[in-house]
Amino acid sequence: MLKFYSYYKQATVGPCNIPRPGFWDVVGKAKWDAWNSLGEMPEEEAMAAYVDQMKLVGLLDFSNFVIKTCLFGVVADDGCFHLDKQILKKAKVFSES
């Protein structure tokens, strides 16, 4: 799940530009470490990696371009996954017709 988070942040915000969370924020540190590990990866490469990762774990069925699960998004601050049509459109995986 951290891979999805890091690719999403890289694609939408760019390289990690915030200080690492403090000692007691274990979840925040894990998210920061995952995002920061991408370094200067370009936005387009992060979007492609996000989609490739979803293919790898079977979240996409490209035979008919159907999203198989709602776990196609990003972990928000509330700890839940949220569908993110913006990144899907940019990666040319999703279109509203």
C-alpha positions in Angstrom: 0.0 0.0 0.0 2.9 2.4 0.6 4.0 2.0 -3.0 0.6 3.3 -4.1 0.8 6.2 -1.7 4.3 7.1 -2.7 3.6 7.0 -6.5 0.4 9.1 -5.9 2.2 11.7 -3.9 5.0 11.9 -6.5 2.5 12.2 -9.4 0.4 14.9 -7.7 2.8 16.8 -5.5 6.3 16.0 -6.9 9.4 15.1 -4.9 9.0 14.9 -1.1 9.3 18.4 0.1 8.3 18.1 3.8 10.3 17.3 6.9 10.3 13.7 8.1 7.6 13.2 10.9 8.7 12.8 14.5 9.6 9.6 16.4 6.1 8.8 17.6 4.4 9.2 14.2 5.2 5.7 12.9 2.6 5.7 10.1 3.7 9.2 9.0 7.4 8.2 8.9 6.6 5.1 6.8 4.6 7.1 4.3 7.3 9.8 4.2 10.1 7.2 3.7 8.2 5.6 0.9 7.6 8.9 -0.9 11.1 10.2 -0.2 12.6 7.0 -1.7 11.3 8.1 -5.1 13.7 11.0 -5.2 13.3 13.1 -8.3 11.2 10.7 -10.2 9.2 12.6 -12.9 5.4 12.9 -12.6 4.7 10.9 -15.7 7.0 8.1 -14.5 5.2 8.0 -11.1 1.8 7.8 -12.8 3.0 4.9 -15.0 4.5 3.1 -12.0 1.2 3.5 -10.1 -0.7 1.9 -12.9 2.0 -0.8 -13.4 1.8 -1.6 -9.7 -2.0 -2.0 -9.9 -1.6 -4.4 -12.8 0.9 -6.4 -10.9 -1.4 -6.9 -7.9 -4.5 -7.5 -10.1 -6.5 -4.4 -9.3 -7.1 -3.7 -13.0 -8.7 -5.9 -15.6 -7.4 -4.5 -18.8 -9.4 -6.9 -21.0 -12.4 -4.6 -20.6 -10.9 -1.7 -18.6 -13.1 -2.3 -15.6 -12.0 -1.2 -12.2 -12.3 -4.4 -10.1 -12.1 -2.8 -6.7 -12.5 0.6 -5.0 -8.9 0.3 -3.8 -7.8 2.4 -6.7 -6.8 5.6 -5.1 -4.8 6.8 -2.2 -4.7 6.5 1.6 -6.1 9.7 2.9 -5.3 11.2 6.3 -8.3 9.4 7.7 -6.6 6.1 6.9 -9.1 5.1 4.2 -8.6 4.5 0.5 -10.3 6.9 -1.9 -10.8 6.5 -5.6 -8.8 9.1 -7.5 -10.1 9.7 -11.0 -7.5 12.5 -11.6 -4.5 10.2 -11.6 -6.4 7.6 -13.7 -7.3 10.1 -16.3 -3.7 11.4 -16.5 -2.5 7.8 -16.9 -5.1 7.3 -19.6 -6.7 4.4 -17.7 -10.0 5.9 -16.9 -12.4 8.2 -18.8 -15.9 9.3 -18.0 -18.1 8.8 -21.0 
